[in-house]
Structure formats: structure tokens, C-alpha cells
Amino acid sequence: MIKVLITGDTHIPTRARKIPKIMEEIIQSNKPYQAVFFTGD
């Protein structure tokens, strides 16, 4: 299975101190990713 992480909208400092804990846990628990796509800000 190929694992892909797609993320974006990283203006976190102006909205929140960090990403929600549940999102961080999901991202970390699914490592490694074969591809990461960043959509930009």
C-alpha cells in the first residue's frame, strides 16, 4: 500500500499554537509516507 500525506493551510501561528493532538497522532501513527503533498498556504 502506498501512503500519501496531503496537507496545507499552515497558518497555524495566527489561529492556534499547534495542530490538534488527534491530527498529530494520526499523522505520526501512519508513518512512513511514500509521498507528501503540500497544497500551500
N, C-alpha and C positions, 0 to 999 in steps of 0.2 A: 504494500500500500504506500502511496506517495502522500506525505503530509505537507500541506501548504498552509502558511500563516499569511493572512491578508489583514492589514491594519492601516489605520490612518487617523486623521484628526487628532494630532498630538499636541494640541494647545493646552495640555493638562495644567501647566502652572497658572493660567489665568482662570481656570474653572475649578480645579481640585488639586490637592497636593500630590496625589498619585492615583494610579488606576485602581478600581475596586479590587479588593482582595480575591474575590471569586474569579475575576478575569485573570488575575496574575496566576492563580493556582491552575486554572485550565491551560493557560499558555505554557507554564512550566511543566505540567504533567504530561504534555503531549510532545515534548522534545524527543529527538531532534526533528527538525523540519528540513525537507529536501529543497524547498523554495520559500522565500519570504518576499511578499509584495507589499510595498508601502505606497498608499494612494496619495500621500502628501498631506498638507495642512489645509 
